[in-house]
Amino acid sequence: GSEEEMLEDLKEAEKQAGEIVEKYQGKLNDPEMILSCLDAYEQYLIRMIRISGYSGLAVEVDYTDSHNMELSGRVDNIFARDQSRLSFIESEITQADEPVLEEAIAGAVRSKNYLKDILRRKPHVLEPQTEKALKALSPAFRTPYEVYNMAKLGDMDFGTFEAGGKTYPLGYSLFEDDYE
């Protein structure tokens, strides 16, 4: 797809996140609502993972392209903001009574292991506001790795090499993906 299609999809993802908040926040106290919410959240995550992949791969190709860096940063910030708004999902599910969680696990198809993990971690979870703040800060936690990659890959010139009488370009991802 094109960048325009990705940006349109990004708007749809933001809309999805808002709909999830509106429909489910404060209501995750029975197995049916929990499972319905997790289905909607899964669809949102599928869309955002594709969007993040699109914008992130563009940066991986050329760390010196400021347009792609800005676009990837924009996607990361929107995703972090949405994740902060949607942090109520895990917090509310964690606060549900164990029998409710067990019934949701019994009725779950794709979210069974996720719910089992929540039940297992239930005694150790942080307060909902703390979880929300940590999710909102997630782009800041990734900054050191992003700076490292920019410094490592931004101005590297790998040149070319010759094999079998033919000249080939060499690059960071070309070696890993094609030549190795």
Accessible surface in RSA format (square Angstrom, percent):
REM  Atomic radii and reference values for relative SASA: ProtOr
REM  Chains: A
REM  Algorithm: Lee & Richards
REM  Probe-radius: 1.40
REM  Slices: 20
REM RES _ NUM      All-atoms   Total-Side   Main-Chain    Non-polar    All polar
REM                ABS   REL    ABS   REL    ABS   REL    ABS   REL    ABS   REL
RES GLY A   1    97.46 120.2   0.00   N/A  97.46 120.2  31.81  87.3  65.65 147.0
RES SER A   2    47.90  40.5  37.56  50.1  10.35  23.8  39.92  85.0   7.99  11.2
RES GLU A   3    46.74  26.8  43.78  33.1   2.96   7.1  13.55  26.2  33.19  27.1
RES GLU A   4   126.25  72.5 119.79  90.6   6.45  15.4  66.12 127.9  60.12  49.1
RES GLU A   5   107.27  61.6  99.67  75.4   7.59  18.1  49.86  96.4  57.41  46.9
RES MET A   6    11.14   5.8   5.22   3.5   5.91  14.1  10.54   9.0   0.59   0.8
RES LEU A   7    42.03  23.4  40.70  29.1   1.33   3.3  40.70  28.6   1.33   3.6
RES GLU A   8    95.01  54.5  93.97  71.1   1.04   2.5  42.93  83.0  52.08  42.5
RES ASP A   9    43.62  30.6  41.25  41.1   2.37   5.6  10.81  25.4  32.81  32.7
RES LEU A  10     2.18   1.2   2.18   1.6   0.00   0.0   2.18   1.5   0.00   0.0
RES LYS A  11   122.32  59.7 116.04  71.2   6.28  15.0  69.38  62.4  52.94  56.4
RES GLU A  12    65.94  37.9  65.72  49.7   0.22   0.5  17.71  34.3  48.23  39.4
RES ALA A  13     0.00   0.0   0.00   0.0   0.00   0.0   0.00   0.0   0.00   0.0
RES GLU A  14    46.51  26.7  42.56  32.2   3.95   9.4  15.00  29.0  31.51  25.7
RES LYS A  15   120.45  58.8 108.57  66.6  11.88  28.3  69.64  62.7  50.80  54.1
RES GLN A  16    37.71  21.1  36.89  27.0   0.83   2.0  18.41  39.2  19.30  14.6
RES ALA A  17     0.00   0.0   0.00   0.0   0.00   0.0   0.00   0.0   0.00   0.0
RES GLY A  18    23.31  28.7   0.00   N/A  23.31  28.7  19.29  52.9   4.02   9.0
RES GLU A  19    91.21  52.4  87.40  66.1   3.81   9.1  44.06  85.2  47.16  38.5
RES ILE A  20     6.99   4.0   6.13   4.6   0.86   2.1   6.97   5.0   0.02   0.1
RES VAL A  21    34.71  22.8  32.68  29.6   2.03   4.9  32.68  28.4   2.03   5.5
RES GLU A  22   146.08  83.9 125.70  95.1  20.37  48.5  48.26  93.3  97.82  79.9
RES LYS A  23   120.37  58.7 113.33  69.5   7.04  16.8  72.14  64.9  48.23  51.4
RES TYR A  24     6.24   2.9   6.24   3.5   0.00   0.0   2.13   1.6   4.10   5.1
RES GLN A  25    83.08  46.5  70.18  51.3  12.89  30.7  18.80  40.0  64.28  48.7
RES GLY A  26    57.91  71.4   0.00   N/A  57.91  71.4  31.77  87.2  26.15  58.6
RES LYS A  27    95.89  46.8  93.18  57.2   2.71   6.4  63.59  57.2  32.30  34.4
RES LEU A  28     5.46   3.0   0.00   0.0   5.46  13.7   0.65   0.5   4.81  12.9
RES ASN A  29   102.54  70.7  89.37  86.4  13.17  31.7  33.36  80.3  69.18  66.9
RES ASP A  30    48.71  34.1  48.66  48.4   0.05   0.1  25.38  59.7  23.33  23.3
RES PRO A  31    13.30   9.7  13.30  12.1   0.00   0.0  13.30  11.0   0.00   0.0
RES GLU A  32   117.64  67.5 109.73  83.0   7.91  18.8  69.78 135.0  47.86  39.1
RES MET A  33    49.80  25.8  49.72  32.9   0.08   0.2  23.54  20.0  26.26  34.8
RES ILE A  34     0.00   0.0   0.00   0.0   0.00   0.0   0.00   0.0   0.00   0.0
RES LEU A  35    36.21  20.2  35.77  25.6   0.44   1.1  35.81  25.1   0.40   1.1
RES SER A  36    44.31  37.4  35.38  47.2   8.93  20.6  24.83  52.9  19.48  27.3
RES CYS A  37     0.00   0.0   0.00   0.0   0.00   0.0   0.00   0.0   0.00   0.0
RES LEU A  38    10.51   5.9   6.19   4.4   4.32  10.9   6.52   4.6   4.00  10.8
RES ASP A  39    70.45  49.4  69.83  69.5   0.62   1.5  19.84  46.7  50.61  50.5
RES ALA A  40    31.06  28.6  22.25  34.3   8.82  20.1  29.55  41.6   1.51   4.0
RES TYR A  41    29.98  14.0  29.98  17.1   0.00   0.0  16.75  12.6  13.23  16.3
RES GLU A  42    51.13  29.4  48.19  36.5   2.94   7.0  27.53  53.2  23.60  19.3
RES GLN A  43    92.01  51.5  88.35  64.6   3.67   8.7  35.63  75.8  56.39  42.8
RES TYR A  44     0.00   0.0   0.00   0.0   0.00   0.0   0.00   0.0   0.00   0.0
RES LEU A  45    46.25  25.8  46.25  33.1   0.00   0.0  46.25  32.5   0.00   0.0
RES ILE A  46    65.14  37.1  62.92  46.9   2.22   5.3  64.73  46.6   0.41   1.1
RES ARG A  47    65.45  27.5  63.40  32.3   2.05   4.9  10.05  13.7  55.40  33.6
RES MET A  48     0.00   0.0   0.00   0.0   0.00   0.0   0.00   0.0   0.00   0.0
RES ILE A  49   114.51  65.2 110.27  82.2   4.24  10.2 112.06  80.7   2.45   6.7
RES ARG A  50   168.14  70.6 154.74  78.9  13.39  31.9  58.32  79.7 109.82  66.6
RES ILE A  51     3.24   1.8   1.90   1.4   1.35   3.2   3.24   2.3   0.00   0.0
RES SER A  52    34.03  28.8  28.06  37.4   5.98  13.8  26.69  56.8   7.34  10.3
RES GLY A  53    32.04  39.5   0.00   N/A  32.04  39.5  31.14  85.5   0.91   2.0
RES TYR A  54    80.60  37.6  69.63  39.6  10.97  28.5  57.94  43.5  22.66  27.9
RES SER A  55     1.24   1.1   0.88   1.2   0.37   0.8   0.16   0.3   1.09   1.5
RES GLY A  56    24.67  30.4   0.00   N/A  24.67  30.4  23.08  63.3   1.59   3.6
RES LEU A  57   120.49  67.1 119.15  85.2   1.34   3.4 119.78  84.1   0.71   1.9
RES ALA A  58    26.24  24.1  18.01  27.8   8.23  18.7  25.10  35.3   1.14   3.0
RES VAL A  59    11.33   7.5  11.33  10.3   0.00   0.0  11.33   9.8   0.00   0.0
RES GLU A  60    81.34  46.7  70.36  53.2  10.98  26.1  27.00  52.2  54.34  44.4
RES VAL A  61   125.43  82.5  96.83  87.7  28.60  68.9  99.34  86.3  26.09  70.8
RES ASP A  62    59.52  41.7  54.95  54.7   4.56  10.8  20.68  48.7  38.84  38.7
RES TYR A  63    22.62  10.6  10.65   6.1  11.97  31.2   6.04   4.5  16.58  20.4
RES THR A  64    88.02  62.6  57.98  58.8  30.05  71.6  49.46  66.4  38.56  58.3
RES ASP A  65    50.24  35.2  42.44  42.2   7.81  18.5  11.62  27.3  38.63  38.5
RES SER A  66    88.89  75.1  80.06 106.8   8.84  20.4  48.63 103.6  40.27  56.4
RES HIS A  67    95.16  52.0  88.65  61.6   6.51  16.7  72.65  74.9  22.51  26.2
RES ASN A  68    25.98  17.9  25.53  24.7   0.45   1.1   0.16   0.4  25.82  25.0
RES MET A  69    50.50  26.2  42.94  28.4   7.57  18.0  42.87  36.4   7.63  10.1
RES GLU A  70   103.03  59.2  91.12  68.9  11.90  28.3  63.23 122.3  39.79  32.5
RES LEU A  71     4.56   2.5   4.56   3.3   0.00   0.0   4.56   3.2   0.00   0.0
RES SER A  72    16.37  13.8  16.37  21.8   0.00   0.0   3.49   7.4  12.88  18.0
RES GLY A  73    28.72  35.4   0.00   N/A  28.72  35.4  27.98  76.8   0.74   1.7
RES ARG A  74   102.46  43.0  95.66  48.8   6.81  16.2  29.58  40.4  72.88  44.2
RES VAL A  75     0.00   0.0   0.00   0.0   0.00   0.0   0.00   0.0   0.00   0.0
RES ASP A  76    31.70  22.2  31.33  31.2   0.38   0.9   3.72   8.8  27.98  27.9
RES ASN A  77    88.49  61.0  82.98  80.2   5.51  13.3  24.53  59.0  63.96  61.8
RES ILE A  78    17.17   9.8  17.08  12.7   0.09   0.2  17.15  12.3   0.02   0.1
RES PHE A  79    49.56  24.8  49.56  30.7   0.00   0.0  49.56  30.0   0.00   0.0
RES ALA A  80     5.67   5.2   3.90   6.0   1.77   4.0   5.44   7.7   0.23   0.6
RES ARG A  81   123.45  51.8 117.73  60.0   5.71  13.6  61.86  84.5  61.59  37.3
RES ASP A  82     0.00   0.0   0.00   0.0   0.00   0.0   0.00   0.0   0.00   0.0
RES GLN A  83    30.52  17.1  29.98  21.9   0.54   1.3   9.87  21.0  20.65  15.7
RES SER A  84    12.08  10.2  11.73  15.7   0.35   0.8   4.79  10.2   7.29  10.2
RES ARG A  85    86.15  36.2  80.06  40.8   6.09  14.5  42.73  58.4  43.42  26.3
RES LEU A  86     3.78   2.1   0.60   0.4   3.19   8.0   0.83   0.6   2.95   7.9
RES SER A  87     5.39   4.6   3.19   4.3   2.20   5.1   1.62   3.5   3.77   5.3
RES PHE A  88    15.88   7.9   9.97   6.2   5.91  15.4  15.27   9.3   0.61   1.8
RES ILE A  89     1.90   1.1   1.90   1.4   0.00   0.0   1.90   1.4   0.00   0.0
RES GLU A  90    44.18  25.4  43.52  32.9   0.66   1.6  11.97  23.2  32.21  26.3
RES SER A  91    10.26   8.7   5.95   7.9   4.31   9.9   7.82  16.6   2.44   3.4
RES GLU A  92    33.32  19.1  30.01  22.7   3.32   7.9  21.93  42.4  11.39   9.3
RES ILE A  93     0.00   0.0   0.00   0.0   0.00   0.0   0.00   0.0   0.00   0.0
RES THR A  94     5.92   4.2   5.47   5.5   0.45   1.1   3.70   5.0   2.21   3.3
RES GLN A  95   108.21  60.5  82.30  60.1  25.91  61.7  40.66  86.6  67.55  51.2
RES ALA A  96     9.50   8.7   0.33   0.5   9.17  20.8   9.37  13.2   0.13   0.4
RES ASP A  97    98.04  68.7  91.58  91.2   6.46  15.3  16.82  39.6  81.22  81.0
RES GLU A  98    89.67  51.5  87.36  66.1   2.32   5.5  18.53  35.8  71.14  58.1
RES PRO A  99    93.23  68.0  86.92  79.2   6.32  23.0  88.92  73.4   4.31  26.8
RES VAL A 100    31.05  20.4  30.21  27.3   0.84   2.0  31.00  26.9   0.05   0.1
RES LEU A 101     0.00   0.0   0.00   0.0   0.00   0.0   0.00   0.0   0.00   0.0
RES GLU A 102    90.61  52.0  84.20  63.7   6.41  15.3  31.38  60.7  59.23  48.4
RES GLU A 103   101.74  58.4  93.22  70.5   8.52  20.3  35.15  68.0  66.59  54.4
RES ALA A 104     0.00   0.0   0.00   0.0   0.00   0.0   0.00   0.0   0.00   0.0
RES ILE A 105    19.94  11.3  19.94  14.9   0.00   0.0  19.94  14.4   0.00   0.0
RES ALA A 106    80.18  73.7  48.92  75.5  31.26  71.1  56.69  79.8  23.49  62.2
RES GLY A 107    47.17  58.2   0.00   N/A  47.17  58.2  29.02  79.6  18.15  40.6
RES ALA A 108     7.93   7.3   0.00   0.0   7.93  18.0   1.20   1.7   6.73  17.8
RES VAL A 109   126.80  83.4 102.13  92.5  24.67  59.4 105.84  92.0  20.96  56.9
RES ARG A 110   155.40  65.2 118.46  60.4  36.94  88.0  66.90  91.4  88.51  53.6
RES SER A 111    19.39  16.4  15.77  21.0   3.62   8.3  15.19  32.4   4.20   5.9
RES LYS A 112    66.85  32.6  66.79  41.0   0.06   0.1  51.34  46.2  15.51  16.5
RES ASN A 113   108.21  74.6 106.57 103.0   1.64   3.9  30.37  73.1  77.83  75.2
RES TYR A 114    70.04  32.7  64.02  36.4   6.02  15.7  64.55  48.5   5.48   6.8
RES LEU A 115     0.00   0.0   0.00   0.0   0.00   0.0   0.00   0.0   0.00   0.0
RES LYS A 116   101.24  49.4  96.24  59.1   5.00  11.9  53.99  48.6  47.25  50.3
RES ASP A 117    55.57  38.9  55.50  55.2   0.07   0.2   0.95   2.2  54.62  54.5
RES ILE A 118     1.21   0.7   0.14   0.1   1.07   2.6   0.92   0.7   0.29   0.8
RES LEU A 119    41.40  23.1  33.84  24.2   7.56  19.0  33.84  23.8   7.56  20.4
RES ARG A 120   158.43  66.5 138.55  70.6  19.88  47.3  81.13 110.9  77.30  46.8
RES ARG A 121    83.17  34.9  82.63  42.1   0.54   1.3  45.82  62.6  37.35  22.6
RES LYS A 122    47.17  23.0  39.06  24.0   8.11  19.3  27.32  24.6  19.84  21.1
RES PRO A 123   105.29  76.7  62.50  57.0  42.79 155.5  75.76  62.6  29.53 183.5
RES HIS A 124   147.79  80.8 120.04  83.4  27.75  71.0  84.89  87.5  62.90  73.2
RES VAL A 125    59.58  39.2  32.37  29.3  27.22  65.6  37.56  32.6  22.02  59.7
RES LEU A 126    88.60  49.3  81.01  58.0   7.59  19.1  84.39  59.3   4.20  11.3
RES GLU A 127   126.90  72.9 122.23  92.5   4.66  11.1  48.04  92.9  78.86  64.4
RES PRO A 128    46.70  34.0  44.88  40.9   1.81   6.6  45.01  37.2   1.68  10.5
RES GLN A 129   133.01  74.4 128.37  93.8   4.63  11.0  61.76 131.5  71.24  54.0
RES THR A 130    59.83  42.6  55.00  55.8   4.83  11.5  35.44  47.6  24.39  36.9
RES GLU A 131    39.64  22.8  39.55  29.9   0.09   0.2   7.77  15.0  31.87  26.0
RES LYS A 132    80.59  39.3  80.58  49.4   0.00   0.0  32.75  29.5  47.84  51.0
RES ALA A 133    51.34  47.2  43.84  67.7   7.50  17.1  50.82  71.6   0.52   1.4
RES LEU A 134    72.37  40.3  69.60  49.8   2.78   7.0  69.81  49.0   2.56   6.9
RES LYS A 135    61.51  30.0  57.50  35.3   4.01   9.6  24.94  22.4  36.57  39.0
RES ALA A 136    49.75  45.7  33.62  51.9  16.13  36.7  34.33  48.3  15.42  40.9
RES LEU A 137    90.88  50.6  89.58  64.1   1.30   3.3  90.88  63.8   0.00   0.0
RES SER A 138    31.87  26.9  31.46  42.0   0.41   0.9  25.64  54.6   6.23   8.7
RES PRO A 139    29.66  21.6  26.54  24.2   3.12  11.4  27.39  22.6   2.27  14.1
RES ALA A 140    57.18  52.6  41.93  64.7  15.25  34.7  46.50  65.5  10.68  28.3
RES PHE A 141   125.43  62.8 100.10  62.0  25.32  65.9 104.65  63.4  20.77  59.5
RES ARG A 142    91.72  38.5  88.39  45.1   3.33   7.9  61.72  84.4  30.00  18.2
RES THR A 143    64.02  45.5  64.02  64.9   0.00   0.0  49.05  65.9  14.97  22.6
RES PRO A 144    93.34  68.0  80.56  73.4  12.78  46.5  88.06  72.7   5.28  32.8
RES TYR A 145   143.35  66.9 137.53  78.2   5.82  15.1 103.71  77.9  39.64  48.9
RES GLU A 146    64.49  37.0  63.82  48.3   0.67   1.6  26.17  50.6  38.32  31.3
RES VAL A 147    79.88  52.6  79.58  72.0   0.31   0.7  79.58  69.1   0.31   0.8
RES TYR A 148   118.96  55.5 112.69  64.1   6.27  16.3  87.36  65.7  31.60  39.0
RES ASN A 149     7.96   5.5   7.96   7.7   0.00   0.0   0.25   0.6   7.71   7.5
RES MET A 150    71.63  37.1  65.55  43.4   6.08  14.5  42.99  36.6  28.63  37.9
RES ALA A 151    77.84  71.6  47.80  73.8  30.04  68.3  60.31  84.9  17.54  46.5
RES LYS A 152    52.51  25.6  42.91  26.3   9.59  22.8  34.85  31.4  17.66  18.8
RES LEU A 153    22.06  12.3   8.78   6.3  13.27  33.4   8.83   6.2  13.23  35.6
RES GLY A 154    17.11  21.1   0.00   N/A  17.11  21.1   9.82  26.9   7.29  16.3
RES ASP A 155   129.39  90.6  99.79  99.3  29.60  70.0  47.03 110.7  82.36  82.1
RES MET A 156    98.66  51.1  71.08  47.0  27.59  65.7  74.97  63.7  23.70  31.4
RES ASP A 157   132.29  92.7  96.54  96.1  35.75  84.5  37.55  88.4  94.74  94.5
RES PHE A 158    78.18  39.1  55.77  34.5  22.40  58.3  62.13  37.7  16.05  45.9
RES GLY A 159    36.80  45.4   0.00   N/A  36.80  45.4  31.39  86.1   5.41  12.1
RES THR A 160    89.85  63.9  62.36  63.2  27.49  65.5  37.21  50.0  52.65  79.6
RES PHE A 161    70.23  35.1  61.82  38.3   8.41  21.9  70.23  42.6   0.00   0.0
RES GLU A 162   126.23  72.5  96.08  72.7  30.15  71.8  27.59  53.4  98.64  80.5
RES ALA A 163    48.87  44.9  38.77  59.8  10.09  23.0  46.34  65.3   2.53   6.7
RES GLY A 164    90.77 111.9   0.00   N/A  90.77 111.9  47.49 130.3  43.29  96.9
RES GLY A 165    71.27  87.9   0.00   N/A  71.27  87.9  29.65  81.4  41.63  93.2
RES LYS A 166   125.75  61.3 122.18  75.0   3.56   8.5  74.30  66.9  51.45  54.8
RES THR A 167    84.32  60.0  62.98  63.8  21.34  50.9  40.73  54.7  43.59  65.9
RES TYR A 168    67.62  31.6  67.60  38.5   0.02   0.0  37.07  27.9  30.55  37.7
RES PRO A 169    79.00  57.6  78.85  71.9   0.15   0.6  78.85  65.1   0.15   0.9
RES LEU A 170    52.97  29.5  42.15  30.2  10.82  27.2  42.15  29.6  10.82  29.1
RES GLY A 171    15.66  19.3   0.00   N/A  15.66  19.3  15.02  41.2   0.64   1.4
RES TYR A 172    83.92  39.2  75.72  43.1   8.20  21.3  54.48  40.9  29.44  36.3
RES SER A 173    50.11  42.3  48.17  64.3   1.94   4.5  22.20  47.3  27.91  39.1
RES LEU A 174    60.97  34.0  60.03  42.9   0.94   2.4  60.89  42.8   0.08   0.2
RES PHE A 175    98.49  49.3  98.49  61.0   0.00   0.0  98.49  59.7   0.00   0.0
RES GLU A 176    98.93  56.8  79.97  60.5  18.96  45.1  23.05  44.6  75.88  62.0
RES ASP A 177   110.70  77.5  75.13  74.8  35.57  84.1  26.32  61.9  84.38  84.2
RES ASP A 178    97.72  68.4  61.03  60.7  36.69  86.8  19.23  45.2  78.49  78.3
RES TYR A 179    75.03  35.0  43.40  24.7  31.62  82.3  40.26  30.3  34.76  42.9
RES GLU A 180   151.15  86.8  89.64  67.8  61.52 146.5  50.72  98.1 100.43  82.0
END  Absolute sums over single chains surface
CHAIN  1 A    11082.9       9217.6       1865.3       6375.8       4707.1
END  Absolute sums over all chains
TOTAL         11082.9       9217.6       1865.3       6375.8       4707.1
